[in-house]
Amino acid sequence: MNDVRVPLRVERASDIGALSDPPARIPGMRWAAAETDHGGVRLCPLDPGGKAAGPVVEVTAEQGGIAEAVRSRPEADRWVWRSTAEVYPRLLAAGVRVDRAYDIEAAEALLLGHEGRSGAPRSLAAAWARLRGLPVPEDPPPRAAGGQPSLFEPGPPPLPPGTDPLDALLEVYAGQLVRTDAAEHPDRMRLLTTAESAGMLIAAEMRRAGVPWRADRHRELLDELLGERYPGGLEPQRLAELADEVSRAFGTRVRPDLPAEVVKAFARSGIALGSTRAWELERIDHPAVEPLLRYKKLYRLHTAHGWAWLQSWVREGRFRPEYLPGGTVSGRWTTNGGGALQIPKVVRRAVVADPGWRLVVADADQMEPRVLAAISRDPGLMEVAGSDRDLYATLSDRAFSGRRDLAKLALLGAVYGQTSGDGLKHLAALRRRFPAAVAYVDEAARAGEEGRLVRTWLGRTCPPAGGAAEETADEAGLPRDQEEPSYGSTASARARGRFTRNFVVQGSAADWALLMLAALRRSLTGAGLRAEIVFFQHDEVIVHCPEAEADAVREAIAEAGETAGRIAFGPTPVRFAFTMAAVECYADAK
């Protein structure tokens, strides 16, 4: 398959810098480390080509294993190992922190995707078997959401008996460097694998730090909103009352937690519904709608962040979810249970800084439209995205007679594929003003419809038709009834085109966010601050810091955004600004 080739004026970033030195090109001491079956570790220094540049050293489990091996080599400026998710939490528990690492398995997933093999096994054993032309072992099944590691949980597939794990690691690493050099844009691909590896480090550190969480406040808000708890697993008081209201409105017993039952009840009233989604219920006139909507909201709180969640996830004043960088096709993060990336506004009342500390909450301003400006190199849109004003307000002055709401819908509609009805009229206005930007997403959509591979600016690749599904981004501004479907093996080419239209923007934004986090982490550490990154979702980051450090953290976040934009996209007039607040309670930031 051929790649989508969107018109580009700048082929590579001109300022890579220390943040993202490509692992195959940096000077200094890089070490590879591979753990043995007995808890020890074999390690050696590396040359720029990924080969051993010195004798192999072995540290046994009795001598301290991987933690002692890393601790005793402060000269190492980058570690190459199989999986950060497996290794780094144990290092952090031992008080060992590393500045940089190269994650073999994370890089393998990116390279496989780039080569049109998304979803192929990514483990070290699988990568080594592919190099040798041997049968490729499958990856272990993912752990169930919220599941904790257990003694009997399957680990990564083993290497064949007699295979030295360090030899296999070095062979795979050297092969990955060659494959990276063969990428369409090698410098960008090096930057992407470096950023993904940095994200793995940050994810482990965020879990170790945890989100400050007041369990007492959480219980208070549950008591306030849900009422008395009944024994035996029954619904709490307020849900039971609302369920009774819904039933009275229908004149018969209806369980509001069962969508099929609700749809049938409305049908008996002469109202046809396709689902019980809020936007669909809000369109109809029936006395059951109001209590049903309130029930749905409280039921979601009860099941997703209720008393059971609090007992399972909050320990010693911290919520510690397991973050999964690159957990979606677009590169956005997910979590393994806990719902960390969907904390309701009301629950944020329980997220409270430690005494004397603050939460610096930073939202990237109109991130995806700014990314579109940078990757499309549209002169007009770059000028708009370079203004100090609100992007949509500036855009509305240029093309929509001061109507900010129309400007926002038009731009997001172009990105997410809303091109019918009024969306088509708005798109035409955008096309006249910003032809290169609209052409960029149009070409991505066309490539998707034709079954070609589609990439982000740095090279993250959307799987071909029939690959993994991706969530949509309706929260970014489109009405719920304009959600675009995920694609699958039986989905239409047009649906895939709508998805790839969004992918090039959303995925490039996710790549920028990785670089922003890496720059922020480096800045906080370099300044010797006590501040810690404790939360991240696609356009928001929270740093927990002493009150006296809040201003320095604000500056570090602002600088990290601009640094990431420069490193990812090269010199452009586009600004990547944040709206920031230093607060005691997360709920006060919005």
Rosetta blueprint (number, residue, H / E / L):
1 M L
2 N L
3 D E
4 V L
5 R L
6 V L
7 P L
8 L L
9 R L
10 V L
11 E L
12 R L
13 A L
14 S L
15 D L
16 I L
17 G L
18 A H
19 L H
20 S H
21 D L
22 P L
23 P L
24 A L
25 R L
26 I L
27 P L
28 G L
29 M E
30 R E
31 W E
32 A E
33 A E
34 A E
35 E E
36 T L
37 D L
38 H L
39 G L
40 G L
41 V E
42 R E
43 L E
44 C E
45 P E
46 L E
47 D L
48 P L
49 G L
50 G L
51 K L
52 A E
53 A L
54 G L
55 P L
56 V L
57 V E
58 E E
59 V E
60 T L
61 A L
62 E L
63 Q L
64 G L
65 G H
66 I H
67 A H
68 E H
69 A H
70 V H
71 R H
72 S L
73 R L
74 P L
75 E L
76 A E
77 D E
78 R E
79 W E
80 V E
81 W E
82 R L
83 S L
84 T H
85 A H
86 E H
87 V H
88 Y H
89 P H
90 R H
91 L H
92 L H
93 A H
94 A L
95 G L
96 V L
97 R L
98 V L
99 D L
100 R L
101 A E
102 Y E
103 D E
104 I H
105 E H
106 A H
107 A H
108 E H
109 A H
110 L H
111 L H
112 L H
113 G H
114 H H
115 E L
116 G L
117 R L
118 S L
119 G L
120 A L
121 P L
122 R L
123 S L
124 L H
125 A H
126 A H
127 A H
128 W H
129 A H
130 R H
131 L H
132 R H
133 G L
134 L L
135 P L
136 V L
137 P L
138 E L
139 D L
140 P L
141 P L
142 P L
143 R L
144 A L
145 A L
146 G L
147 G L
148 Q L
149 P L
150 S L
151 L L
152 F L
153 E L
154 P L
155 G L
156 P L
157 P L
158 P L
159 L L
160 P L
161 P L
162 G L
163 T L
164 D L
165 P H
166 L H
167 D H
168 A H
169 L H
170 L H
171 E H
172 V H
173 Y H
174 A H
175 G H
176 Q H
177 L H
178 V H
179 R H
180 T H
181 D H
182 A L
183 A L
184 E L
185 H L
186 P H
187 D H
188 R H
189 M H
190 R H
191 L H
192 L H
193 T H
194 T H
195 A H
196 E H
197 S H
198 A H
199 G H
200 M H
201 L H
202 I H
203 A H
204 A H
205 E H
206 M H
207 R H
208 R H
209 A H
210 G L
211 V E
212 P E
213 W L
214 R L
215 A H
216 D H
217 R H
218 H H
219 R H
220 E H
221 L H
222 L H
223 D H
224 E H
225 L H
226 L H
227 G L
228 E L
229 R L
230 Y L
231 P L
232 G L
233 G L
234 L L
235 E L
236 P L
237 Q H
238 R H
239 L H
240 A H
241 E H
242 L H
243 A H
244 D H
245 E H
246 V H
247 S H
248 R H
249 A H
250 F H
251 G L
252 T L
253 R L
254 V L
255 R L
256 P L
257 D L
258 L L
259 P H
260 A H
261 E H
262 V H
263 V H
264 K H
265 A H
266 F H
267 A H
268 R H
269 S L
270 G L
271 I L
272 A L
273 L L
274 G L
275 S L
276 T L
277 R L
278 A H
279 W H
280 E H
281 L H
282 E L
283 R L
284 I L
285 D L
286 H L
287 P L
288 A L
289 V H
290 E H
291 P H
292 L H
293 L H
294 R H
295 Y H
296 K H
297 K H
298 L H
299 Y H
300 R H
301 L H
302 H H
303 T H
304 A H
305 H H
306 G L
307 W H
308 A H
309 W H
310 L H
311 Q H
312 S H
313 W H
314 V E
315 R E
316 E L
317 G L
318 R E
319 F E
320 R L
321 P L
322 E L
323 Y E
324 L E
325 P L
326 G L
327 G L
328 T L
329 V L
330 S L
331 G L
332 R L
333 W L
334 T E
335 T E
336 N L
337 G L
338 G L
339 G L
340 A H
341 L H
342 Q H
343 I L
344 P L
345 K L
346 V L
347 V H
348 R H
349 R H
350 A H
351 V L
352 V E
353 A L
354 D L
355 P L
356 G L
357 W E
358 R E
359 L E
360 V E
361 V E
362 A E
363 D E
364 A E
365 D L
366 Q L
367 M H
368 E H
369 P H
370 R H
371 V H
372 L H
373 A H
374 A H
375 I H
376 S H
377 R L
378 D L
379 P H
380 G H
381 L H
382 M H
383 E H
384 V H
385 A H
386 G L
387 S L
388 D L
389 R L
390 D L
391 L H
392 Y H
393 A H
394 T H
395 L H
396 S H
397 D H
398 R H
399 A H
400 F L
401 S L
402 G L
403 R L
404 R H
405 D H
406 L H
407 A H
408 K H
409 L H
410 A H
411 L H
412 L H
413 G H
414 A H
415 V H
416 Y H
417 G L
418 Q L
419 T L
420 S L
421 G L
422 D H
423 G H
424 L H
425 K H
426 H H
427 L H
428 A H
429 A H
430 L H
431 R H
432 R H
433 R H
434 F L
435 P H
436 A H
437 A H
438 V H
439 A H
440 Y H
441 V H
442 D H
443 E H
444 A H
445 A H
446 R H
447 A H
448 G H
449 E H
450 E L
451 G L
452 R L
453 L E
454 V E
455 R E
456 T L
457 W L
458 L L
459 G L
460 R L
461 T E
462 C E
463 P L
464 P L
465 A L
466 G L
467 G L
468 A L
469 A L
470 E L
471 E L
472 T L
473 A L
474 D H
475 E H
476 A H
477 G L
478 L L
479 P L
480 R H
481 D H
482 Q H
483 E L
484 E L
485 P L
486 S L
487 Y L
488 G L
489 S L
490 T L
491 A L
492 S L
493 A H
494 R H
495 A H
496 R H
497 G H
498 R H
499 F H
500 T H
501 R H
502 N H
503 F H
504 V H
505 V H
506 Q H
507 G H
508 S H
509 A H
510 A H
511 D H
512 W H
513 A H
514 L H
515 L H
516 M H
517 L H
518 A H
519 A H
520 L H
521 R H
522 R H
523 S H
524 L H
525 T H
526 G H
527 A L
528 G L
529 L L
530 R L
531 A L
532 E E
533 I E
534 V E
535 F E
536 F E
537 Q E
538 H L
539 D L
540 E E
541 V E
542 I E
543 V E
544 H E
545 C E
546 P E
547 E H
548 A H
549 E H
550 A H
551 D H
552 A H
553 V H
554 R H
555 E H
556 A H
557 I H
558 A H
559 E H
560 A H
561 G H
562 E H
563 T H
564 A H
565 G H
566 R H
567 I H
568 A H
569 F H
570 G L
571 P L
572 T L
573 P L
574 V L
575 R L
576 F L
577 A L
578 F E
579 T E
580 M E
581 A E
582 A E
583 V E
584 E L
585 C E
586 Y H
587 A H
588 D H
589 A H
590 K L
